[in-house]
C-alpha cells in the first residue's frame, strides 16, 4: 500500500507527495493557476486544462466500442456506456429509483426535498434544475433559439425533429393524445399565439406533430 504521509489540514485527506497535496489545497483556496490561452478560463490543475482545450481543438480521443460515438474525456465515455449496459449505480434512498450519474440523483432528490436552488432574477420564481431556469429566462428576454424546419416558427424549448410514421412516437394512441392536448391548449398552438404557457416544453413537439400528421390527415384540433 502506498504511504500517504502528507495530510490536508482542511479536510484530513492524505497524499503521497507534497506536490499532490499542493494541487489538492487549491480546491480549498480557490486558486486556479492553469489558464486556457484560447478563452482565458482557469483551472485548478493541468489535467482539467487539457480536457477543456479539447473543446477548442475538437479532439475526442475516447471512442465507444458499442456505437462509435466519441468523447473528450474518460469520465464522459464512462457515463455514456451506461446507456448501453443499463447500469444505474446511484439509487434514491427515498423511492428506490436509480440513476446513471450522481448529478442526476442529486437533481432527483430535490423532488423529495422540495429544494429549488435556482432563482430567476427577474420574477424570483425558483427551479430545481438550472436548465429549467435557463428556459424560463427566455420568457423574459424573448429569446427563441429553436425553430421548426418546416414552417420557421420559433420556440423557447429544445428543438426535436419531426416524428415519422415508423418512429416509436407515432401511433394511433399518441396521435389521439396529442390531438386532445391540442384541443385543450389550442390557444398555445394557433397561428401567431405564444408557444409558451401550459404546454411548456411540449409546445414545439405538439406543433410539429400537428403540422406533419394531424392537419394533413384532416384531423381538427379546434
N, C-alpha and C positions, 0 to 999 in steps of 0.2 A: 504494500500500500504506500502511495506517495505521501511523504511527510509534508504537512502544511503548517509551518511554524509562525506564519505572519497573519495575525488576526485583524479584522476591521473593527475599530473601536466604536463604530456607529451601529453595526448590525450583528457583529460577532462571527461573521463568515471568515473562514481561514483560507490562505493562499500559500502556494509553494515557493513563491518568489516575491521580492519587493516590487518588481515590475508589474506583476499581475495584480498585486494589492493596490498599486498606484492607479492602474486603469479602473479598478473597481471603485475606488474612492471618488472618482469623477461622477459616478451615479448619484452620490450624496451631495457633492458640492455644486453640481450642475455645470462644471467646466467642460466645454467641448473644444478640443484643440485640433480636430481634423476638419478642414473646410473644403467644400466642393468648389473647384475652380470654375465650374460651369454656372452654378446658380448661387453660390455663396452659403448654402446650407451647411450647418456644422454638426459634427458627430462626436460621440464620446470616444470611439475607437476607430482604428483604421479599417477593420473588417466592415463596420457599418458604412463607412465612406465608400469602400469598394463596391459593396452591394448597391448602394444608391447610384453610383456612377453608371451602372448598367442601364438605368432608366434613360440616361442621356445617349449612351452608346447603342442601345437596343440589344445588347448581348443577353442571351438567355441560355446559359450553359447546362441547365438541368432539364432533361427530357423525360417525359413519362413513357414508360415501356409499354403501357396499355394503349394509349391513344396518340402518342407522339407530340402532345402539347408541351411547350417549353416554358420555363420559368427562370426568374433571375436569381433565386436562392433555393437552398435545400429545404428551408422551412416551408416555402410556398409549394414545392412539389410534394412534400410530405403531407401537407394539408389536402392538396388536390387528389392524391392517390387514395384517400379515404372515400372519395366519391366512387371509386371502383370497388374497393374492398367492403364498403359499408360500415367501416369501423367508426364507432361513436364512443370514444373513451371518457367523455365528460357527462355524467348523469346528474340530473337535478335532484337534490335531496328532498324537495317538496313533493314533486309529482312523478319522479322516476323517468321523465323524458330525457333522452341522451342526445349529445351534440358532438360534432366532429372537431370543434375547436373550443378552447376555453373562453375566448371572447364571445362566441355565440351563447355559451352557457351564462356568462355574466349578463348579457343583454336579456336573455330569457328570464333570469331570476328577478328582473325588475317587474315582470308580470305579477309575481307573488308579493314583492315588497311595495309595489306602487311607486318606486323611485323614478323620478323624471328629472335627470340632471342637466338636460339641455333646454335652455330657456330662450325664447325669442326676445330680442332687444327692442322690438317694435311694440308688441302687444302683451309680452310676458307670459304667453302660452308656453307650457312645458312639454317635453317629449322624452321618451325613454331611450331613444337611439338618435344619434347625430344625423343620420341620413333623413329621418323624418323632419328634423328641424330645417335641414338644407332645403328640402322640398317645400316646406311650409313658408320659408322666407321668400320664395318666388311669388307667393300670393301678395306680398308687399312690394317687391321690386318689379313685378310684371314680367319677369324673365320666363320664357317658354322655350327651353333648349331642344325639345324633341318635336319632330314634325312627322305627319303622315306622308309617306312617299307617294300615295295615290292622289290625295287632294290638297296637300300642303298645309292643312290645318295644324296648328302648333299647340303643344301641351306642356304642362309643368312636370308630369311624371314620365318615367323612363319609357322610351320607345320600344315597342315589341313588334316584331314582324307580323304581317297578316297571317292568320292560320290558313291552312289549306284543307280541302275536304278529307284528305287521308291522314291529317295530323290528329294526335290524341285530343286536342281541343275541340275538334269539330265532330259533333254527333247530335242527334236529334234532341236529347235531353239538354245539352249545352245550349243549343240554339234557342229552345223554348225558354230556358232560364235567362238568357241574355235578352230575349225579346221582352220578358216580363220586367226585367230590370229597366229596359229602355222605356217601357210604358210608365213605370213608376217614377223614373227620373228623366222624363223626356225633355224637361226644361234645360237639363245639362247637356243634351245631345243635339238639340235642334240647331240649324244653321245660325251662326252668329252668337250662340249662347256660350257662357263660360264653361270650360271643361273641368273647372274645379267644383267644389261643393260636395254633396253627399257621396258621390261616386269615388272621390279621392283618386287613388292610383289606378282604378278600373276604367277611368274615363277614356283614355286612348284605346285600350283593348276593346271596349264595347263599341266605340265609334268605328273601329276598323272592321269588326265583325258585321256591324250594320251595313257599312258601305259595300263590303265584299260579298256577303252571303244573304243577309236578310232582305235588304231593299231590292237587289236584282231578282230575287225569287218571289217578289210580290207580297212579302210579309210586311204588315203595317205595325208600327210601334206607337201610334197615337190615335 
